[in-house]
Structure formats: structure tokens, C-alpha cells
Amino acid sequence: MKQVRKEGEKHRVSARNHRRDALDMLEALESEKEISEDDLRRATEKVEELTKDYIHKVDQILKIKEDEVMAV
């Protein structure tokens, strides 16, 4: 169980790191005037939505794996 939870947390952290990198990149584009503030806001919302979905999927898989481990 510990190993399963550790792997799940590792994937959640990875998703958050990718979110941070994407937001940093978007802010850099906006500061260089390559995208507008509206584009930045829309892209930020999309990144947040995708991150939330990914973490939810990781949690679902984690729950399934925990159930499998407990069944054995």
C-alpha cells in the first residue's frame, strides 16, 4: 500500500510541476507581448482544468490499485 500511494503522489507532483512550467511559459509569452491577457487567462484556465483532470485520473487509478492490493 505504501508503495502504491508513493507512486500516486509522485504522479500528482509531476502533474503540478508540469502545470507550473506551463504557467511560467505562458506568463513569459504574455510579458513578451506574444499573447494577449485574454489569451493568457484562457490558457491558464485550460492548464488548470487539464491538471485537475489528470490528478483525478491518478486518484481513480490509485483507488483501483489499493483495492487490488487489499484483495490479495
N, C-alpha and C positions, 0 to 999 in steps of 0.2 A: 504494500500500500504506500509506504513512504516513497519508494522509487517512482511509482505511478504519479503521485502528487508532485514530486520533484520535477518530473518531466513536464507535467501540465503547467507548472509555474514557469519553467524555462521557456515554454512556448508563449505564455502570456507576456512575459518580459520581452521576448523577441518582438511580439506584435507592438508593444508600447515603444520599443526602440525604433522600429520602422516608422511608426506614427510621428515620433519626434523628428526623425530625419526628414520625412516628407514635409512636415510643417516648417522646418527650418529652410528647406529648399524653396517652398512657396513664399515664405517671407523674404527670402533673398531675391526672388524674381520680382516681387512687388516693390521692393526697395530700389531695384534697378529699373523700375517702370516698364518691365516686360509684360506684366499683367496688371489689371486694374484692381482696386479694392474690392469691387463686387466679385471679380473672378477669384480673388483670394478667399473671400468669405464662402463662396460656393464650394471651392476646392477643399477648404478646411472642413466644412460640414461633411463632404463626401469622405474625406480621410477618417474623420471621427466615426462615421457610420460604418465604414468598412472595418475599422479596428474593433468596434463594438461587435459586429457580426462574427469576426474571426475569433474573438475571445469567447463569445457564446458557443461557437462550434467546438472550441477546445474544451470548454466546460462540459459539453454534451459527451464528447468522446471520453473525457476523464471519468464521467459518471458511469459510462458503459464499462470501461476498463476496471473501475473499482468494483462494480458488480461482478465481473468475471473473476477477479482475484478473490473476492469473498466467497464465491460459489465453490471454488477449489478448496 
